[in-house]
Amino acid sequence: MTKRLLITGATGFIGSRVTALAREGDWDVRVDRVDLLDRAEAERLIGRIRPTHLVHLAWYVEPAAYWTSPANVEWADAGAHLFRAFARHGGERLVGAGTSAEYDWSGGGVLVEGKTPLAPATLYGVSKKRLADEAASCGVSHAWGRLFLVYGPGEPASRFIPKAIRASLNGGSVPCVDPAARDFIHVDDAASALLALAASDVQGPVNVGSGEATELRDLAQSIGAKPELIHVASEPPLVVADTTRLRHEVGFTPRFSLAQGLAMSIDWWRERLSADRA
């Protein structure tokens, strides 16, 4: 039976890779080309395509602003409506893109689905958690991929790794919260994990990360940038995914090591900066 997959947010950093990888696989891929904040348009989209599977990534992602923007509430509302429309039109399997920011970060450490408390500290995290609850209640098979720090070619320039790469290429430094360690996963691995979730029957939240933590200052040094150490009392020293469900239940293991992924990102930025100077 044909698996008709609708991908929302298909032009975004992660969505574009989900789309490309899905087209290489056994999926009949469809992408949204409507304003999902318009409920009538979203309903017509689902009614026209009648997808059997849905990977929902569309969200407000303006750098820095997305943590606190009221647009998060609008996108949570839109996502809830989309999920209900998907269920009404016979959808079978739903995968939503969540975030590690749904967890309580106050103590840091290894974050575990169903064990680490959910106490998001930002409107972004609160809104994603609310949409996860909607996914669980819409009446179809579902998984909620809690994404950790996704990096790779095409990543927004304001994020840590692109900043470090550009600092390295320009002989500069990059601010690093000391001694913060975070879980980074390559964008192709994150995209592949979401597709693996779509193809599986695993239910509920699943952490999508590497399961390994890297200190920001070490990461900057490995890229070639000089770390400019700063201290932020509210930043937990360690945030890393427990990936037991991803590896053992979904059967997914990341393909790219951090060193491999960074090399790809550095090459991408070097080519882009060279083109900009030409």
N, C-alpha and C positions, 0 to 999 in steps of 0.2 A: 504494500500500500504506500502511495506517495505521501511523504511527510512534507506538508506545505508550511514553511517556516516564515513567519513575519518577524522582522527585526526592526525595532524602533531605535531612533538615534543612530541610524546606519552610516551617517557621514562623520560621526564623532571619532575621537581618538581610539576608543575601544571598539565602538560599533563598526567602524570601517574594517577593522581586522576580523571581527566576528563575521561580517558579510563576506569578505574575501575567502576566509577559511571554509565557511559554509558552502560557498559556490564550488569549492574543490571537492566537497563531500557529497553524501547521498541526501541532499535536501533540494526541494523546490523552493528557492529563495525569493521572498518578496520583501520590499522595504517600504516604509511609510513615506509618503510625499504630501502629507496634509498637516494642518495645524492641529496637533493633538490636544491643545488647550480648548479647541472648539469641539464640544461634545458631539454635536451633530455630525461633524466631519469624521470624527473618530469612529462613531457608530457606523457610518456609511463605509468607511475603510474596512472594518471587520466584516460587515455584511457582504461587501464585494469580494474580498479575498477568501473569506472563510478559512482562516489558517487552522491547521491542526496543532501547530506549535507556535509559541510566542516567546521571543527573547526581548525583554523590555529594558532598554538602556536610556531612552530619551529623558533628559533632565536639564535643569538650569545649571550651567557649568562655568559661568563667568569667573575667571581666576580671582581668588581671594574673596570676592563678594558672595560666592555661593554658600559659604558657611552660615551666614546670617540673613540672607535675602528672604523677604516675604514670598518671593517666587517659588521657594521650596514648597510652600503650602499649596500653591496653584498646581504644581506638578504632581504632588501627592494626590490631590483631588482628581486630576486628569488621569493619573495612573489607575486609581480605583475604578473610575468609570470604564476605562479601557479593559480592565480585567473582567468586570461584570459583563461587558459586551462580548468579550471573547468567550465567556462561559455560555451566554445566551445563544450564541451562534455555533455551538457544538465544539468549541476548542477542547483539546485533550490534555495538553501539557504546557505549563507556564513556567518560565524562568525569569526572575527579576534580578536586577543588579542592585545589591545593597552596599553597605559600607562598614568597615571596621569601626567607624565613628558611632555606630549604634550601641557599642559596648560601653560599659563604665571603664573609662581610662584612668580613673583617679589612682588606682593602685598599680597600673601598668601590668607587665608580665605577659604570660602566654594566655591568649584569649581562646576560650573553648565554647563551642556551640552548646547551649542548654545548661551550661555550668557558670560561665562568667556572667554576672548581672548585666542587664541591658539598662543603661542610664545615660543616654546621649547628652552631651553637654552643649550641643549646637542645634540650631533650628534645622540644619541639613540632616543631622543624625536623627533628630526627632521625627522629621518628615519621612525619612527612609524607613524607620522602624514602623511608623504608621502604615506605610504602603505594604510592608512585609506582613502586617496583620491582615490587611485587605486580601493579599494573595492567598493567605491561609484560609480565608473565609469565603472565597468566591466559588467553591464547589468543584474545582478541577485539580488534577494532579499538579503539584507545584514544587519548585525548589527556589531558594532565595540565596543567591551567591553573594556573600559578604566579602567585597573586594578590599584587599589591603592596598599597599602603595604600588600602583601600576606605572611602569616606566617603559621607555623605548622610543624608537624613531617616531617623530610626529607629536611627541609629548609637548604640552604647553610650555612655553619658554619661561614662565614665572615659577615653575616648580624646581625643587632642589637639584635634581640631577642635571637638567639643562643649564641651570645657573652655574653649577660646578664645571660642566664641560666648557661653557663659554669663558669662564674665568681661567680655566687651564689653557685654552687656546689663545687667550689674550694676556697670559702671564699675571693674572690677578688672584684674588682670594674670594672665598665664599663663606658667609656666616653659617656656623654649625652649632646647634644646641648641644651642649656638653653635659653629660655623657650619653645623650639620647641614642638609642639603637632602634631601628625600624625594620619591618618586613617588606622587601621589594620583590615584585614579580613582573617579569617581562610581559609586554602587552600581548604578544602572540600566545604566551602560556595562559594568560587570563582569558583571552578570547576562546582558546581551545577548551579551557575548563568549563566555560559557560555552555559551549556546544555539547560537551560531554554530559553536563547536567541535563540539557534538553533531551538528549538521547537516552538518559537513564530513567529509572523510576524512583530515585532517591527523593525523599520528601523533606521539606523544611529547610532551615538554614544550613549552609555549608560555607566554611571559610575558604576563600580563594586567595591564597598567598603561597610563598615559598616554604614557609615553616622555619625559616632561618632569619636571624637578626643580624644587622650590620650597623656598627656605630657610624653616625654621620661623618665624624671627622676622619675615620678610616676610609670611608667611601670617597670623600673628597680627595684624600691623598692618593688613593688608587687611580683616580681619574687624572690626577696631576695638578689639582688646584690646592692652594694654600688654605688650610682651615682657619677661619677667624672665629675662635671659640667664644660663645655667648652662653649665658646661664638664664634660663626661664623657669621660675619656681613651679609654674603650673604644668610644665611638660614632664610626663612620666619618663623615666630612664629607659624603659623597655616596652615595646608594643610589637608582638609577634603572633602569628596565627598558629593555632593547633590545627594541623592539616590531616588529622587521622581520618575524618569522614571523606575528605576529598581523595585521599590515596587509597583507602581500603574499601569504602562503599561505592564511590564513583569509579574507582580504578584509574584515577588520573594522577600522573606525576609530571611536574614541570620539565620541559625539555632543555631550557636554557639556564646555564649557571649565571650568576651575577657578572662574572668576568666576561663571558661571551656576550651577554646582553649589553653591557657597558661599551664593549668594543663596537657593537653595531650602532649604538646611540652616538658615540663619538664620531664615527665615520659619517653618519647622517648629518650631524651638526657641522662638521668640517666642510662637507660638500655644500651645505646650505649657506654657510657664512662666506665661502669662496664665491658662490654665485651672486650673493648680495654685493660683494665688493667689485665684481666684474662690471 
